[in-house]
Amino acid sequence: MTERQPETTAARIEPLATLPLFHKLDGRKVVLAGGSEAALWKAELLAATGAELHVFADGEAGLFAGLSQGESGGRMHVHDRGWQAGDLTDASIAVADLDDAEEVHAFVAAARQAGAPVNIVDKPEYCDFAFGALVNRSPLIVAVSTDGAAPVFGQAIRTKIEALLPAGLKNWAQAAADWRPSVQSRDLPFALRRAFWELFASRAMAEPERAPGPQDKAELFARLVQIEAAHDGKGRVTLVGAGPGDPELLTLKAIRALQSADIILYDDLVSPGVLELARREAKRMLVGKTGYGPSVKQGDINALIVSLASQGKHVVRLKGGDPGIFGRAGEEIEACQTAGIPVAIVPGISAAQGAAASLGVSLTHRDHARRLQFVTGHSRKGELPDDLDWRAMADPAASTVIYMARATLPGFREHAIAAGLNPETPAVAVLSATRPDEIRVAATIATLPERLGELPASGPVLVLLGHAFGPALADANPAQDRRRA
C-alpha cells in the first residue's frame, strides 16, 4: 500500500455563470429609462431599496404617477422626456427597457462611460448584471437566477422557496441586525462569535413563526457568557457520517456540522454532492484511504485532527456511510480524548442501509432473517480476516453485509461454504450504492466472486448475503446499471 499525504483541495464551488451580489442603493442615484409595464415593475423594485430613482419615460410619465406618490418616499423623480447621456452622471446603476437597437447601444455606452453597471430588460447580451426572482423576507432576501436563460423557471423555484421559508423569519433576520452591535462590542474571537450565531440560527429555525423578544436575547447572551467562560482556546472535532453517497441522505445535523466547519478532512468515498453542502469558506483536505492503493496513515490523520483542533478550529472529520461502522472512528475519538479535545459524533446512513434501500429490500425480513451482521472482508494486512466466526457467517437465518470484500470474496465463499453455508444463498454486490453510477450484480454466493469482474475496477463495493436478498436475483443478468434502471 502506497503512503499518501493529506491533500488540500482547492475547488470549493462549481463554476458560476454569474456572481450573485447584493447592492446597497439607499440614497444612491439610479437611472431607469422606459415607459413600459416591465419598466414600471423595475421602478417599483428599485424604489423599494430607497434609491434616489430617476425615471425617464417619454410620453408615459403617467404610468408611474401612483408609484412615485405612494411608495418611493419622495425619492422617485419621473421625467416626461427621453433620457440623455448627462442623466447618467453619478448613477450607481442604470436600467432600461428599450426596443430600438441604436438607442440600446447608445444607452449601454453612456452608462459604461459614466461607470454605471447596466441592465437592459430582456436583452441579456447587453447586461452587466441581472435581476433575480426574489423571496422577500427583508432584511432576509433570497434571489434566484437562471442567468437570463429561463426567468419563468426561476420564478417557479422562487415559489418553491417561498413555501419553505416562513414569513416569520423576517423578524428573526431583523433581530440579528439589531443584536449584532451588542455581539461586536464584546470583541470576541471568531470561534465564539460564530458559536453565538449558530445558537441564534438554531433557535430561529426551531420557532421561525414566533417573533423573537427580549427573553430570547437575554437567554442567548447568557449562553454566550457561559461559552466564553469555558473557552480555553481549543477547538472541537465532529465525526460526521456522509452516508453512502446520495447527498439527500445526509441528516440535518450533519448539514449543520458541515456548515459550521473551519476545516473538513474527508475520505475518497465522500461524494462531491455532499461537499457542495459544506460551508464555502471551510478548508478541505483529502485524507482518504483506498483499498490496495494510496492511503494516508491513520496515525497521521489522528495527529492532523488534534493539531488543527488545538489551533481553535472546528474540525469536521467526514466519513462515508456511518463513522462508527468500519470507519476507524474509535482511534480518532481516542486521539482527541487524549489531547483533551471535545469530540462529537453525527451518525450517518450506512452503506448497508443505502444499498438495501436502493435494491428495494429489507435487511431483516422476518421470514428470512432473525439477525443482521456487518463484517469486514479486509484486515489490517489487506487480507481476509482470520478471526471471523464462520459458523455465524454460515447461519441461514442471518443477513450478512460484507464491507471491502472485492478482493477477498473468493476466500470468504470457501470458508463460509466449508462452515455449512448453502452455496445457493442469494448474494448481491453493489458498487457505489445510492449514487447515480450505482451498479449491482446479483447471483448466489457460489458464483458471485467470479462475477465481480463485471463491475468497474474502481469504486466501493458492498456485498449483501442472505435469503432476505432473494428478490434481487431477478436482476442477476447482466450487471444492472442504475443509470439505465
N, C-alpha and C positions, 0 to 999 in steps of 0.2 A: 504494500500500500504506500503510495507516494505521499510524503508530507506536504501539507498545504498551509499557507499562511493566510490569516484573515485578510479579506479584501474589502477596501472601501469602495462602495458602488456609487457612481455619480448620478445616475438617472433617477430622479425622484418624481418626475412628472412626464407624462406623454406630451408630444408636440401639440402646440396650441395654434389654432387658426387665427385667433386674436387674443390680445391681453385684456382681461376684464379689469376695468378701473372704475373707481367711484369718485366723481369730480365735484368738488365743493364750488357752488355757484352763488351762494348767498351774497347779495350786494354787488356781484360782478356783472359786467356788461355782456349780454348775449344778443346776437342778431338773428332774426328769423325773417326770411323772405318768402312770400307766397300768400295766396288768398284762397286756399282750398280747405276741405274738411280735414285732410291729413295735416295741413299746417295748423289748423285750429287745435287738433289733439296735441301736436308738438308744443304749441303755445301753452296749453293747459299744464302739460307735464313740466315744462321749463319754469312756468310761473310758480309751480308748487315748490321749487327749490329756493325761492326767494331771490332769484336773479333779477337784475335790472334789465328787463327784456324790452327790446326794440323790435317791433313787428312792422315790416314794410309790405303792405297789402294794397297795391294799386287798384283802386276801384272796388275793393272788397273789405274796407275797414269795418263796415257794419257787422260783418261776421264775428268780429272779436269784441263787440261792444259789451255784451253781458259779462264776458270773462274779464275784460280789463277793469270793469267797475266792481265786480263781486269777489274775485278770488285771488287777485295778484297783490293786494295790499298797497295799491298805488304805485307799484314798481313796474307796471307794464305800460308801455307807450306805443300806441298804434299810429302809424304814419300812413296817410292815404295817398301814397305815391310809390313809385318803384324805388328799389334800393340803388345806392351809389357807392362807389369804391370807398369814399371817405367815411361812409357809415360804419365800416368795419374796423376803423381805428380803435385800438384798445379792447377789442372784443375778446372774451375768453374762449368762446366757441361760436361757430356760425352754422346755421341750418337753413335749408331752402327746399321748397317744393316747386320746381320749375320744369317746364316742358321743352322750351326752346333750347336746342343743343348749344347754340352760340352763347346764350345767356348763362347756361350752366357752366360752360368753360370759363366765362368771364367771372362768375361768382366764385368759383373754386380758386382761380388765380388771385383774385382780390383778397380772399380770406387768407390764403397762404402767404401772400405778400404782407398782410397785417399780422402774421404769426398766429392766426386762429385756426385750430383744427376744424374741419368742415364735414358736414353731413348733408348729402342730397337724398331726399326721400325716394326710396325705391330705385336708386341708382348706385349700388354698392361699389361699382368700379371707380366712383369719384369720392368715396368716403374715407376719411381718416379715422372715423370712429362710427360705431353703430349703437342704436338704442336697443336694449334687450326687452324681453317681456318681463314685467315687474310683478313681484309679490311684495306688497307694501305693508310692512309692519313697523314703519319708521319709528325710531331710528334703526330698526332691523329691516334690511332691504335685501331681497334676493332677485338677481337678474339672470335671465336665461337668454342665451344667444345661439343661433344656428349659423352665424357668420353671413347672414343675409340669404342663406340658401332656401330656408323654408320657415318664414315667420309664423305661419299657421301652426306648424309643428311645434315651434317654440311656445306659442300660446297654449297649446294643448298640454305641454309639460308644465307650464306655469299653473294651469288649472289643477293639475295633479298635486303640485307642491302646495297650492293654496289650501287644499283639503287636508294636507298633512300638518300644516303649521297653524295651531290655534291662534285666534286673534289676540288672546291674552298675552302672547309673547311680546307684543308691543310694549306692555307695561314693564316686563322684566328687562327688556332692552333699554328702556328709559331709566330704570333703576340702576342699571350698570353704568350708564352715563353719569347719573347723579352721584353714585358712590365712588366712582373712580378717583376723584381727588383725595378722598379720605384714605384710600389704599396707597396712592402715590406718596402721600405725606409721611407715611411710615418708613419710607426709604428701605424697603425690604429687598433682599436678594431675589433674583429672578425665580428661583425654585419656590419660594414662599408666595410670591405674587401669583404665580401660576396655580399653586395649591388653593389659594383663596378663590380664584375664578373657576377652578374645577368644582369646588364646593357650591359656588353660586350657580353654575350651569346645571349641576345635579338637582339642586332644589327647583330651579326654574323648569326643568324638563319633567320633574315629578309632579308639579302642580301648575302647568302652563296657563290655565284659565284663571287662576287666582292672582289678583294684583298684589305684589309684594308690599309690605308695610314696615313700620319701624321695628316691629318684633323680629322680622326676618333679618334686617340689617344688624340688630343687636346680637342675634344668635350667631350669624356668620362671622362677625368681627370677634366675638368671644371665642369662637372656634379657631380663628386665625391667631389669637393670642396664645392659645394652647399649642398650636403647631409651632409658633415662633419660639416658645419656651423649650419645646422638646427638640428643636433643630440643633444638630451637632455638626453640621457641615457635610454629613454624609448623604448620599443619595439613596436610592432604593432600586430593587430589582423586581420585575414582574415576569414570570414564566407564562407565556401565552400560547394556548393551542390554536394553531392556524386552521385546523380542520384538514380534510383530505384534499382540498384544492379549490372547490367552488367557493368564491368569496361570500356568497349569500348564506353559507352555513356558519359564518362567524357569529359568535354570541355578541350581544350588545356590550357586555363587559369587556370582551376582547377588543372591540372597536374603540371603546373609551380609553383602554390602555394604550392602544396604538396611537391615538390622537393626543396623548399626553406625554409621549416618549421624547426623550432627548436623543437617545441612541437606540437603534434596533439591530440586534445581532440575529441573523436569520439563516436558516438552512436552505440547501438546494431544493428541498421538496416544497418550499413555500411558493405559492403561485404569484405571478405578477399582479393579478387582480386583488389579492389580499394586501399586498404592499401599497396598492393605489389608495387604500383606505386609511393609510397612516398619515400622521402629521407631516406636512411637506417639509418643514424645517428640520426634521429629525435626520441625524446622520445614520446611514445604513451600512452595515458591514456584513458581508457574506462569510460565515464561519462553518460552511457545510461539510458534510461527510458523504462520500459516495461509496457504495459497495465496491470493493476491489479497485477503487480509483483514488484520486487525490482527496485527502481528508485533513482537516485541522485537528491537531491532537486535543483530546478532551482536557488535558491539563492546561493547555494554552487558552482554551475557551474559558475555563474556570478563572484563570488568572486575569484575563481580559475583563470579564464581568466584574470582578472585585475591584480592579484598578479603576475602571470607568465610574462605578458607583461610588468609590471613595472620593472621587472628584466632585461629588454632589449631583451627579447625573441620575435621571430616571432611565434605567436600562431595561428595555424590553427584550427578553430572550424569546424569539418567535420560532416555534417548532411546528412541523407538520403534524396533523392529527391532534392527539392529546399529549401534552408534555409528560404525563405520568405513565404512558404506555410505550415502552422501549424508546424513550426519548432522553435517557440519561439525566433526567431531572434530579434524581437523588444526589448525584455527585455535585451538581451545580448548587442545589439547596445547601448541602453541607459546606461547600466553599464559602457561600455567603454568610451562613451562620457562624462559621469560624472567624470570619472577619468582622462580625458584628453588623452586617448589612441587612436591613429589613428586606424580606423576600416574600412575595405573594404568588399564588398560582391561580391562573384563569384556565379552567379546563376547556377542552375543545371537542368537537365531534371527531371521534376516532375514525381512522381509515376503514376499520371493520364496519362501523355503522354506516359510513358513506357508501361502501361497496354494496352492502346488503340492501340499502335503500335504492341504490341505482338498479340493482337486479330485481327489485320488487319482491324480495323475500324477507322472512323474519329470521333473525339469528337463533331464536328459541321457540320454534314451532312446538306446541305442546304434544303433538302426536309423534314428533321425531327427535326432540332434543330436550333432555332434562338438565343439561349442563352446558355451559359455554366456557371455552378455554382459549386464551390467547397465548401463543408461544412464538419464540423467535427461531428462525431457521439459520441464524448467523451468530456464531460465537465470537469472542474477542479475537480469535485467530482467523476468523473468516470462514470457519468450517461449520459443519453441522454440530450443534452442541451434543456433548456425550453424556449429559446428565438429564435428558428428557425422560419422563415417565412414559415408557412405551405402552404399557398396559392402558394408561389413560388416553394415549393417542389412538388406541385401537377400540375404544369404547364406542359401540354402535349408537348409543343414545346421547352422544356429545356432538356439539358443533365446535369445530376446531378452526381457528383462524391463525394462519402461519404468516408471520411477517418476515420479510427479507429472505425469501426462500427460492429465488430464481435459480441460484447455482446449486443449492443443496437439496432440492425437492426429490431427485432420484434416490439419494440416500435415505431421506425421510420415508419415502414409499417403501423401500426394502425393509427398514426396521419396523415400521408400523404393520405391514402385512405379516412379517415374521411374528409379531406380537399378537396377531389374531384379527387385524383389520380386514374386512371384506374387500377384496380388490375392486368390486363393483360399486363401492361407495362413491356417491357423486362428489365431484371436486370442481371448483371454478377458480381460474386465475383471472384477476382483474388488474389491468395496468392503468395507472393514472385515474383512480376511482374518482368520480363526480366531475372530472374535468371535461372540456369539450372534446379532447382527443382520447377519451377513455376507450379501451379495447378489452374484450373479455374472451376467454376460451373456457368452455365447459366440457367436461369429459368425466371419466372415472379416475380414481386415484391411480389405477393401474396404467392408464395411458396418458395422463396429463403431463408428466415430466417431459415426455418427448414432444408434446405439442407446444411447449413454451417457446419453441423456436419460431412459432407463428407470430409472436409478439415482437414489436420493435426492440432493439437492443438496449435502449436507454429508457429510464422511467421506473417509478416504484411499482413493484408487483406484490400483490397480496393474494394468498390462496385461502379459499374458504372450503372446508372439508366437512361432509356430513350429510345425512339424509334430509335435513331441512333445506338443502340446496338442490334437491332433485328437480324442481321446476325449471331450473336454469339449464338443464340438459337439452331442452328444446332448442337452445341456441348453440349447440355444440359445434355445428359445422356450417360454414367455416368460422374463423375467429370473427366475432362481431364487433364492428367499429361503431361506437356510439354516435359518431357524426352521421352515419348512414341509417341508424336505427329509427 
